[in-house]
């Protein structure tokens, strides 16, 4: 399978083409950025596809991060993925940002649980806890940072996501220390691609995954999207 992966959910604008048969990336690029995804994404995708050396018709699937993340960034990425998939007649799947953050840890098949967390500001985080094999222990939610400490009941944790260091810095001294703290500002686009390749199109829908309502309601189809 040839998968084009796109991520604009957080502080990166990234795309990659994965060949699952050879397990190699045929093209990829990631630009760190906090804003400006709308202007940067399509030129970046054009460069990635030029490096790939074939057109969109050669792809089998397009994958995109669906959130939590920046509301503007999510709309940019999902709109691009949907539009490209429609024009090329390809299927498109969505992958949550929390899943993308946890994916490299799940791939290592450790026994320790994984806490994936994204800064939601105002002393809150979006977070999810999964087992070492990816099974859900705590469903994705938005909560005060201190609520994440309850995950210590699952034993030593690996904490990943752009809120990982924030949580680790406040981790209660009486709880077991995390065995890993990885505060990367955005998921690795490689794992967005692999997650997209494994996703079930019937359930991995390319729709914004909101855990709380946007600050302002957009005047478009996005206003009708379901929110978790």
C-alpha positions as CSV (number, residue, x, y, z in Angstrom):
1,X,0.0,0.0,0.0
2,X,1.2,3.5,-0.8
3,X,0.0,6.0,1.8
4,X,0.2,9.8,1.8
5,X,0.2,11.0,5.4
6,X,-0.6,14.6,6.4
7,X,-0.3,16.3,9.8
8,X,-1.1,19.9,10.6
9,X,-2.7,19.3,14.0
10,X,-0.1,20.9,16.3
11,X,3.3,22.7,15.8
12,X,4.3,21.0,12.6
13,X,3.3,21.0,8.9
14,X,4.3,17.6,7.6
15,X,3.6,15.0,4.9
16,X,5.1,11.7,3.8
17,X,4.6,8.9,1.4
18,X,5.0,5.4,2.8
19,X,5.4,2.1,0.9
20,X,4.1,-0.5,3.3
21,X,5.3,-3.3,1.0
22,X,9.0,-2.3,1.3
23,X,8.5,-0.6,4.7
24,X,10.3,2.5,3.3
25,X,9.4,6.1,3.1
26,X,9.6,7.3,-0.5
27,X,9.3,11.0,0.5
28,X,8.8,13.1,3.5
29,X,9.1,16.6,4.9
30,X,8.2,18.3,8.2
31,X,8.4,22.0,8.9
32,X,8.1,23.2,12.6
33,X,5.5,25.9,12.8
34,X,2.9,27.2,15.3
35,X,0.8,29.0,12.7
36,X,0.7,29.4,8.9
37,X,-0.2,25.9,8.0
38,X,-2.8,27.1,5.5
39,X,-0.1,28.8,3.4
40,X,2.5,26.1,3.9
41,X,0.7,22.8,3.4
42,X,-0.1,22.6,-0.3
43,X,3.4,23.7,-1.4
44,X,4.9,21.1,1.1
45,X,2.7,18.3,-0.3
46,X,3.7,19.3,-3.9
47,X,7.4,19.0,-2.9
48,X,6.7,15.6,-1.2
49,X,4.9,14.3,-4.3
50,X,7.7,15.5,-6.6
51,X,10.2,13.6,-4.4
52,X,7.9,10.6,-4.6
53,X,8.0,10.9,-8.4
54,X,4.4,9.9,-9.2
55,X,1.0,11.4,-9.1
56,X,-1.9,11.1,-6.6
57,X,-3.4,8.4,-8.8
58,X,-0.5,6.1,-7.7
59,X,-1.5,6.3,-4.1
60,X,-3.8,3.8,-2.4
61,X,-4.8,5.9,0.6
62,X,-4.5,9.3,2.3
63,X,-4.2,9.6,6.1
64,X,-4.5,12.7,8.2
65,X,-4.4,13.6,11.9
66,X,-7.8,14.6,13.2
67,X,-7.0,16.1,16.6
68,X,-7.0,17.1,19.3
69,X,-5.0,20.1,18.2
70,X,-5.3,23.5,16.8
71,X,-8.8,24.0,15.4
72,X,-7.4,26.0,12.4
73,X,-4.6,23.5,11.8
74,X,-7.1,20.6,11.9
75,X,-9.4,22.2,9.3
76,X,-6.4,22.9,7.0
77,X,-5.1,19.3,7.1
78,X,-8.5,17.5,6.9
79,X,-9.8,19.8,4.1
80,X,-6.6,19.1,2.1
81,X,-6.8,15.3,2.7
82,X,-10.5,15.2,1.8
83,X,-10.0,17.3,-1.3
84,X,-7.0,15.4,-2.6
85,X,-8.7,12.0,-2.0
86,X,-11.9,13.1,-3.8
87,X,-10.0,14.4,-6.8
88,X,-7.8,11.3,-7.0
89,X,-10.6,8.8,-6.2
90,X,-8.7,7.4,-3.2
91,X,-9.9,6.5,0.3
92,X,-9.0,8.8,3.2
93,X,-8.7,7.9,6.9
94,X,-8.3,9.9,10.0
95,X,-5.9,9.2,12.9
96,X,-6.2,11.0,16.3
97,X,-3.2,13.0,17.4
98,X,-3.0,11.1,20.7
99,X,-2.9,7.8,18.8
100,X,-0.1,9.1,16.6
101,X,1.9,10.2,19.6
102,X,1.5,6.7,21.3
103,X,2.2,4.7,18.1
104,X,6.0,4.5,18.3
105,X,5.8,3.4,21.9
106,X,3.1,0.8,21.1
107,X,5.4,-0.5,18.3
108,X,8.1,-1.4,20.9
109,X,5.7,-3.7,22.7
110,X,6.8,-2.8,26.3
111,X,4.7,-3.9,29.2
112,X,4.4,-0.3,30.6
113,X,1.3,1.8,30.0
114,X,1.5,4.9,27.8
115,X,0.1,8.3,28.7
116,X,-0.3,10.5,25.6
117,X,-1.0,14.1,26.4
118,X,-1.5,17.4,24.5
119,X,-1.5,20.9,26.1
120,X,-5.0,22.2,26.1
121,X,-3.9,25.4,27.9
122,X,-5.5,26.9,31.0
123,X,-4.0,24.1,33.1
124,X,-5.8,21.4,31.2
125,X,-4.6,18.7,28.8
126,X,-6.1,16.3,26.3
127,X,-5.0,12.9,27.2
128,X,-5.4,9.1,26.8
129,X,-3.9,6.1,28.4
130,X,-3.2,2.9,26.6
131,X,-1.5,-0.4,27.4
132,X,1.8,-1.3,25.8
133,X,-0.1,-3.1,23.0
134,X,-2.4,-0.1,22.4
135,X,-5.5,-1.2,24.2
136,X,-7.4,1.6,25.8
137,X,-7.1,2.1,29.6
138,X,-8.5,5.7,29.8
139,X,-10.5,7.0,26.9
140,X,-9.5,10.3,25.3
141,X,-10.6,13.3,27.4
142,X,-9.8,16.8,28.4
143,X,-9.1,17.4,32.1
144,X,-7.1,19.4,34.6
145,X,-3.4,18.4,34.5
146,X,-3.6,17.0,38.1
147,X,-6.2,14.4,36.9
148,X,-3.6,12.7,34.8
149,X,-1.7,11.7,38.0
150,X,-4.5,9.0,38.5
151,X,-2.8,7.1,35.7
152,X,-0.1,6.2,38.2
153,X,-2.3,3.3,39.3
154,X,-1.3,1.5,36.1
155,X,2.4,1.4,37.2
156,X,5.4,3.2,35.7
157,X,4.3,5.1,32.6
158,X,5.8,6.3,29.4
159,X,4.5,9.9,28.9
160,X,4.5,11.3,25.4
161,X,3.1,14.4,23.7
162,X,3.7,18.1,23.8
163,X,2.4,18.2,27.4
164,X,4.6,15.3,28.6
165,X,7.2,17.6,30.3
166,X,4.5,19.7,31.9
167,X,3.0,16.6,33.5
168,X,6.4,15.1,34.4
169,X,7.4,18.4,36.2
170,X,4.3,18.1,38.4
171,X,4.3,14.3,38.9
172,X,3.6,13.5,42.6
173,X,6.7,12.4,44.5
174,X,4.9,9.6,46.1
175,X,4.0,8.0,42.7
176,X,6.4,5.8,40.6
177,X,8.4,8.0,38.3
178,X,7.7,7.8,34.6
179,X,10.2,5.6,32.8
180,X,10.1,7.9,29.7
181,X,9.1,11.5,29.1
182,X,9.1,12.4,25.4
183,X,7.8,16.0,24.9
184,X,8.0,16.3,21.1
185,X,6.0,19.2,19.8
186,X,4.1,17.2,17.2
187,X,3.8,13.5,16.3
188,X,6.3,12.0,13.9
189,X,4.8,12.0,10.4
190,X,6.2,8.5,9.9
191,X,3.9,7.1,12.6
192,X,0.9,9.0,11.2
193,X,1.6,7.2,7.9
194,X,1.9,3.8,9.6
195,X,-1.2,4.4,11.7
196,X,-3.1,5.4,8.6
197,X,-2.0,2.3,6.7
198,X,-3.4,0.1,9.5
199,X,-6.6,2.1,10.1
200,X,-10.0,0.7,9.2
201,X,-11.7,3.2,6.8
202,X,-15.1,2.2,8.1
203,X,-14.3,3.6,11.6
204,X,-11.3,5.9,11.1
205,X,-13.2,8.8,9.7
206,X,-11.4,12.0,8.5
207,X,-13.4,14.2,10.7
208,X,-12.2,16.7,13.4
209,X,-11.8,14.9,16.8
210,X,-12.9,17.6,19.2
211,X,-12.8,17.0,23.0
212,X,-14.2,20.4,23.7
213,X,-16.0,23.0,21.5
214,X,-14.0,25.6,19.5
215,X,-13.8,29.1,20.9
216,X,-15.6,30.4,17.9
217,X,-18.1,28.4,15.7
218,X,-17.0,28.3,12.1
219,X,-19.6,29.1,9.4
220,X,-19.2,26.0,7.4
221,X,-19.8,22.2,7.4
222,X,-17.4,22.0,10.3
223,X,-20.0,23.4,12.6
224,X,-22.0,20.2,12.1
225,X,-19.2,17.8,12.9
226,X,-19.7,15.7,16.1
227,X,-17.6,16.5,19.1
228,X,-16.4,14.1,21.7
